[in-house]
Amino acid sequence: ADVKKKGEHLRTGLEALMEQHSEKISEIRGEGLIAGAVMKDTAAGDLVATFREKGILVCVAGPDVVRFLPPLTVEKAHIDELLAAFGDILEKL
């Protein structure tokens, strides 16, 4: 149940970022704590280093999908840090 709540929190936050940056994100995919943001005009691989500079590890799932795979033990505060960092990255694109 706790993991389900964390997954919902992650998805809600990513969907809010998509609404704020609809010109940069076209879709949020995934289920639970496995989530992906489909980027419109930015290669997902180009964002990996930017996330790493902020202390966040992400991977890609194809040329345009940034994949988020936090551990099941992730804390809500860490999800919030991820969302804030992604929002900052999107602002600078």
C-alpha positions in Angstrom: 0.0 0.0 0.0 2.9 2.4 0.8 4.6 1.8 -2.5 1.2 2.4 -4.3 0.9 5.7 -2.5 4.5 6.7 -3.5 3.8 5.7 -7.1 0.7 7.8 -7.2 2.6 10.8 -5.7 5.3 10.4 -8.4 2.7 10.2 -11.2 0.7 13.2 -9.9 3.8 15.3 -9.7 5.0 14.3 -13.2 1.5 15.0 -14.6 1.6 18.4 -13.0 5.0 19.1 -14.6 3.6 18.0 -18.0 0.7 20.4 -17.6 3.1 23.2 -16.8 5.5 22.3 -19.6 3.2 20.9 -22.2 5.5 22.2 -24.9 8.3 20.0 -23.6 6.5 16.8 -22.3 3.9 15.0 -24.4 3.0 12.1 -22.1 3.6 10.4 -18.8 3.8 6.6 -19.0 4.3 3.8 -16.5 2.7 2.3 -13.5 3.6 2.5 -9.8 7.2 3.7 -9.2 8.2 2.9 -12.8 7.5 6.1 -14.7 8.6 7.7 -17.9 8.3 11.2 -19.3 8.0 11.4 -23.1 9.9 14.5 -24.2 8.8 16.4 -27.3 11.9 18.1 -28.7 14.7 17.0 -26.4 16.5 13.7 -26.6 16.2 11.8 -23.3 19.8 10.9 -23.4 20.7 14.6 -23.3 19.0 14.9 -19.9 20.8 12.1 -18.1 23.9 14.1 -17.3 21.8 17.1 -16.2 20.0 14.9 -13.7 23.3 13.3 -12.6 24.7 16.8 -11.8 21.8 17.3 -9.5 22.5 13.9 -7.8 19.6 12.0 -9.4 20.0 8.9 -11.5 17.6 8.4 -14.3 17.8 6.3 -17.4 16.3 6.3 -20.9 13.6 4.1 -22.4 14.0 4.9 -26.1 15.2 8.1 -27.7 12.6 10.4 -26.2 11.6 8.9 -22.8 13.3 9.7 -19.5 12.7 6.8 -17.2 12.4 7.2 -13.4 13.0 4.0 -11.4 13.3 4.9 -7.7 13.7 2.0 -5.2 10.7 0.7 -3.4 12.1 2.2 -0.2 12.2 5.7 -1.6 10.8 8.4 0.7 8.2 11.0 -0.3 10.8 13.7 0.3 13.1 12.2 -2.3 10.3 12.1 -4.8 9.7 15.7 -4.1 13.4 16.4 -4.7 13.2 14.6 -8.0 10.1 16.6 -9.1 11.7 19.9 -8.1 14.9 19.0 -10.0 13.0 18.0 -13.1 11.0 21.2 -12.9 14.2 23.2 -12.8 15.6 21.3 -15.7 12.5 21.9 -17.8 12.6 25.6 -17.0 16.1 25.7 -18.4 15.4 23.8 -21.6 
